[in-house]
Amino acid sequence: MITKANKNIKGIIIEGVTLISALIIIAILVIMLLVIFIGGKDHLTWEFLTSFPTEGMTKGGIFPAIYGTALLVIIMSIAAVPFGTITAIYLTEYAKENSVIAKTIRFAVRTLAVIPSIIYGLFGLGFFIKFVGAHIDGAFFGGELKWGQPNVLWASLTMSLLTLPVVIVSVEEALRTVPQDLRAASLALGATKWQTIRKVVIPGSLSGIMTGTILAVSRGAGEVAPILFTGAAYYLATLPGLGDQFMVLGYHIYVLTTQSANVDQTLPIQFGTTCVLLLLTFILNMTAVVLRYRIRKKKNR
């Protein structure tokens, strides 16, 4: 028979193991961040952030990679967030839970979420570049190669597909947090279905929607595999347009690590670039936290 003392001992052991596990995870994270920061802090200067790479990327800055990453994130957000939000609204507010359409959409979302990111890159190469881009060149440019080649637009659309399942799931969960009683009250007062969604459901879940979408976008900002075939460039002497290849922070780190003529010489630049990428991700995450706090504070007034 298990005594009360034995139960207390087991509880203490479980609590201790849980606490130790959490501390180990925190320690690993802190050590990683310290190693990266110590290795790259000397390169975190204004010149490093605003200048182009020089001397085979062993010197200079990473401004083209920062610009390319920002451009990628903006286009990816424009493509993924509205479409994902509309899909989540349909699944939550319009589609019946057990309907064939809803089940099919959810199955597609779950499937997209588990596909390896490199597959998205191959799909982007085959669909956006070889099919859509090639047909645009044939129809409007007389077969001249313009859109049927890797560029920032196709890379961004490929990345939007990668982040789309995360956006849909996060927005759908945020919409479900709005009590059904509020919907029923709005409809009882004479509001239409769309008016209820626009005036009650979306404002009531806005903090969750913003948080989920920003976190999804911040995840996409650090991905490399999907853009290997669709637009990432080793080095560019000019800033890209929509139809050009582009430098990006994640791929820049990969290139310096694996293809540099002198890896040891570029090691400080690798750490500096990693610090900038982590800082960008941190800013996006903090933006999500601040927006959620301000929206909730405004609602509680």
N, C-alpha and C positions, 0 to 999 in steps of 0.2 A: 504494500500500500504506500502510495506516494505521500509523504508528509508535507506539511506547509513549508518546512525548512528546505526540503529538496526542491520544491517549486521555486522558492526564492533564489536558491543557488543557480538553478537553470536559467531563471530570468536574468540574473546578474551576468551569467556567462554569455547569454545571447546578446544582451545590451552591450557588453564589453567588446564582443566580436564585431558587432555592427559599428560601434564607435571607432574601433581600430581600422576597419575597412574604409570607413569614410575618411579618416585621417590619412590613410595611405594614398587614397585617390587625390586628396587635396595636396599632399606633399609632392606627388608626382607632377601635378599641374604646376605647382609653384616652382619646382626645380626646372621644368621645361621652360617656363617663362623667364626665369632668371638666366638660364644658359643662353637663351636667344637674345635677351636684352643686353646682357654683358657683352656678348659677341658683336652686337650691332649698334650699341649706343654711340660709338664714335662716328658712325656714318649718318646718324639722324640729324643732319644739318639742312638748312634751307637750300643750299646748293645741291645736295644730294636729291632733294625732293623736286627740284625745278630744272635740272639740267639733263641733257641726253647722255647716254653711255658713250665712252670713248675708249680708244686703245683696246679694241677687241672685248669690250665690256669688262675690262679689268679695272677701269677707273670711270669717273663721271657719275651721273645720277640715274634715276629711274622714272623721270617724268613721263616718257611715253607709255610705260607700263601702268602708271597711276591713271593717266588719261584713258588708256584702253580699258582698264578695269571699270572706271566710272561710266564710260560709254556703254560697256557691256551690261552693267547693272541697270542703267536707266532704260535701255531698250528691252531688256529681259523683263523688267518690272511692268513696263507699258503693255507688253504682250501677255504676261502670265497672270498678273493680279486681277485685272477686270474680268478676263475669261474665267479664271478660277472662282472668283466671287459670284459671278452669274450662275455658274454651274452649281455651286454650293447652295445658292438661294433656291434654285429649281428643285434640288434634291430635298431640301428641308421644308420648303413652303408649298410646293406645287405637286411634286411627284408622290404617289402613294408608296408607302414603305415596301410593300410586297409586289409592286408592279414590275413587269418585265423590263421596262426602260430603266427604272431606278436600279434594279439588280444588275443590269448590263453595265450601266455607268459606274457603279461601285466596283464591279469586277474589273473594269478597265482601269480605274484609278488604282486599285490594289496591285494590279499587274504592272502598271507603269512605275509604282513605287519600289518594286523589287528588281527591276531591270538594272543590270550593271551600267554604270555611267558611260563606259566605253561604247556600249551598244548605241546610246543616244548619238555619239559622235559619228558612228558608221551610218546611222539613219539620216543624220543631217547631211552627210556627204552624198548619200544616194538620192535623197528626196529633194532637199532644198537646193543643192548645188547642181547635181547631174540632171535632175528633172525640172524643177521650177526655174532655176537660174538659166539652164540651157534653153528652155522654151522661151523665156523672156528675151534672151539674146537672139534667138531665131526669129521671133515675131517683131521685135522693135529695133534691133541693131544689125540686121542683115547677117547674122551668124558671128559677128565680132565678139570676141570673148570679153565680157564685162561683168555680168552677174553669174555666169556659169563657172565661177571660181570661188575659192574661200574668201570670205570677208566678214566684217564685224556684224552685219545684219543677219546672215545665216547662222553665225555662231550664237548670237543673242537669242534667235528663235529656237535654236536647239537647246540652249540652256533654259529657256522658258518651259519647254516640255519636261525637262528634268525637275524643275521646281513646281510645276503645275499640281501634281498629287499632294504635295505638302500644303500648298495654298488652299486647295479644295477641302482637305480634311480639317485644317485649322479653322477656316471660315465656317464650315459646317458645324464644328463643335461649338464655336462661338455663338452661332445662331440658335443652337439648341439650349443655350443657357437662359434665353429669354423665356419667362414663364408663359405657358399656354393661356393662363387667365388674362394676361395683358392683350393677347391677340383676340380672345373672345370678347373682351370689353370693348375693344376698338371696333370690331365688327358689329357688336350690339348697338353702338352709337351711330351706325350708319356708314362707317368707312368702308371703302372697297378693299379687296384683297391687297392690291398694290399699294394703296394708301397706308394700310396697316404695316406692310413690310417697310415702306419708306419712312414712315413717321414713328413707328414703334419698335419694330424688330431690329432694323439696322442701327438706329441710335443706341438701343439697349445693348447691342453686342459689338459696338464699334471698337472698344478697347481690345477685345479679343481678336477681332478681325485685323486690326493694325499690328498687333503683336505677332500673330501668326504669319502674316504676309512678310513682315520685315525680317523675321527669323528665317523664313524660306529663302528670301532674296540674299540674306547674308550667307547662307549655306552655299547658294549658287555662285557667289562671288569668289569662293576659294576653289571651285572645281576646275580641273585641268583636262581630264580625259575627253569630255565632249567637244572641246574646242581644238583638240590636236589636229583634227581633220577638216575643221570648218572655218578656220580663220586665224589661229594663233601664229605669230611670226617670231623668228629668232631675234631679229633686230630690224628696226626701221629708223631711217634718218629724218622722217617727217611724221607729223600727226595724221592719223587715218581719217578718211570719210566713211560713209556707210558701205561703199563698194570696195573698200581696201582691207587688206589684212592688218592686224593690230598686235601690239604687245600687251601682255597682261601679267599681273604680278605673280600668279601661281605658276604660269609657264616660264616666266623669267627665272624663278627659283629653280625649276626643274632643269632648265638649260644650263645655268651656272653650275649646278651640281653634277650633271652627267656629261656635258659636252664642252666644257671649258678646257682650254689648252693647259691651264694651270689652276687646278681646283683650289689649292691652298692660297693662291694669290687672290682669288675671288671670294674666299670664305667670309671675310668681313662684309662684303656686299650682299652675300646670301643672307647673312644674319640681319643686316639692315633692311633688306627687302621683306624678309619674314616679319620683322617688327612692324613694318608699314602695313602689311596685309592683316596681321593680327589687330593692329590699331583700327583699321578700316572695319573689320568685323566687330570689334568692341564698340565702335561708334554706332554702327547699325543696331546692335543689341541694346545699347543704352538709349538710343532713340526710341526703340520699342517700349522700353521700361518707362521713359519720361512721358511718352504719349499716352500710355495706359494710365499712368498716375494722374495726368492732367485731365483726361477724359472722365475718369472716375470721380475726381474732385469736383469737376464741373457738374456732374450728374447729381452729386450729393448735396449740392447747395440748395 
